[in-house]
Amino acid sequence: MRAGPKRRVATAGDATEGVPSDALFTILLMNEQPTRVDLLELDIDLRLADLWREACDVSEWNLDVVAAIMRAAYGKGYCDALTEDSPGALCQEHGYRVPDRRPAPTREA
């Protein structure tokens, strides 16, 4: 079980609560065979549904607001990665290579 919401396929009559309306629109217009990128984008959008909802409420966009949303999205992704039951599951599920871990830095005496 990985962190974040599970991917779900919407239908035209589906009232998908928590999914941004533009994401639902994208799902409905998607090809019969979505690409790996399409599915990855959808999975990420579902994980960031709360941030998308907050972004819809922003009435005045400026650099500070954009920076805050970017930081929140980065932090959410970081936390999701740390809480995955199987490290690299998101990459594997979407057909991407799981990057090798960097070696831990060595301490000099």
TASUL-V623728 format. One record per residue. N is the residue number from 0. RES is the residue in three letters. PSI is psi as a letter, one per 40 degrees, with the letter a starting at -180 (* if undefined). D_LAST is the distance of its C-alpha to the last C-alpha in Angstrom with 2 decimals. Layout:
BEGIN
n = {N | N}
res = {RES | RES}
psi = {PSI | PSI}
d_last = {D_LAST | D_LAST}
END
This chain:
BEGIN
n = {0 | 1 | 2 | 3 | 4 | 5 | 6 | 7 | 8 | 9 | 10 | 11 | 12 | 13 | 14 | 15 | 16 | 17 | 18 | 19 | 20 | 21 | 22 | 23 | 24 | 25 | 26 | 27 | 28 | 29 | 30 | 31 | 32 | 33 | 34 | 35 | 36 | 37 | 38 | 39 | 40 | 41 | 42 | 43 | 44 | 45 | 46 | 47 | 48 | 49 | 50 | 51 | 52 | 53 | 54 | 55 | 56 | 57 | 58 | 59 | 60 | 61 | 62 | 63 | 64 | 65 | 66 | 67 | 68 | 69 | 70 | 71 | 72 | 73 | 74 | 75 | 76 | 77 | 78 | 79 | 80 | 81 | 82 | 83 | 84 | 85 | 86 | 87 | 88 | 89 | 90 | 91 | 92 | 93 | 94 | 95 | 96 | 97 | 98 | 99 | 100 | 101 | 102 | 103 | 104 | 105 | 106 | 107 | 108}
res = {MET | ARG | ALA | GLY | PRO | LYS | ARG | ARG | VAL | ALA | THR | ALA | GLY | ASP | ALA | THR | GLU | GLY | VAL | PRO | SER | ASP | ALA | LEU | PHE | THR | ILE | LEU | LEU | MET | ASN | GLU | GLN | PRO | THR | ARG | VAL | ASP | LEU | LEU | GLU | LEU | ASP | ILE | ASP | LEU | ARG | LEU | ALA | ASP | LEU | TRP | ARG | GLU | ALA | CYS | ASP | VAL | SER | GLU | TRP | ASN | LEU | ASP | VAL | VAL | ALA | ALA | ILE | MET | ARG | ALA | ALA | TYR | GLY | LYS | GLY | TYR | CYS | ASP | ALA | LEU | THR | GLU | ASP | SER | PRO | GLY | ALA | LEU | CYS | GLN | GLU | HIS | GLY | TYR | ARG | VAL | PRO | ASP | ARG | ARG | PRO | ALA | PRO | THR | ARG | GLU | ALA}
psi = {h | i | i | i | i | i | i | i | h | i | i | d | e | h | g | h | h | e | h | i | d | d | d | d | d | d | d | d | e | i | i | d | g | i | i | d | d | d | d | d | d | d | d | d | d | d | d | e | d | d | d | d | d | d | d | d | e | h | d | h | h | i | d | d | d | d | d | d | d | d | d | d | d | d | d | d | d | d | d | d | d | d | e | h | d | h | h | e | d | d | d | d | d | e | f | i | h | h | i | i | i | i | i | i | i | i | h | h | *}
d_last = {40.98 | 39.05 | 38.62 | 41.29 | 45.02 | 46.54 | 48.32 | 52.05 | 54.91 | 57.41 | 61.12 | 63.57 | 64.80 | 61.41 | 60.52 | 56.77 | 55.57 | 52.23 | 52.28 | 52.83 | 56.31 | 55.15 | 52.87 | 55.89 | 58.00 | 55.49 | 55.56 | 59.35 | 59.57 | 56.93 | 58.12 | 59.04 | 55.94 | 53.13 | 50.29 | 46.68 | 46.00 | 48.93 | 47.66 | 44.09 | 45.46 | 47.67 | 44.91 | 42.74 | 45.82 | 46.50 | 42.97 | 43.39 | 46.95 | 46.22 | 44.75 | 47.77 | 50.09 | 48.42 | 48.59 | 52.33 | 52.81 | 51.34 | 54.27 | 52.58 | 49.86 | 47.55 | 44.06 | 42.59 | 44.27 | 43.18 | 39.56 | 39.69 | 41.16 | 38.60 | 35.74 | 37.51 | 38.09 | 34.46 | 33.38 | 36.07 | 34.97 | 31.33 | 32.50 | 34.91 | 32.24 | 30.02 | 33.06 | 34.54 | 35.22 | 34.45 | 31.76 | 33.48 | 36.96 | 38.23 | 37.43 | 38.96 | 42.05 | 42.81 | 42.25 | 39.03 | 36.05 | 33.14 | 30.15 | 27.15 | 24.15 | 21.21 | 18.12 | 15.63 | 12.78 | 9.51 | 6.41 | 3.81 | 0.00}
END
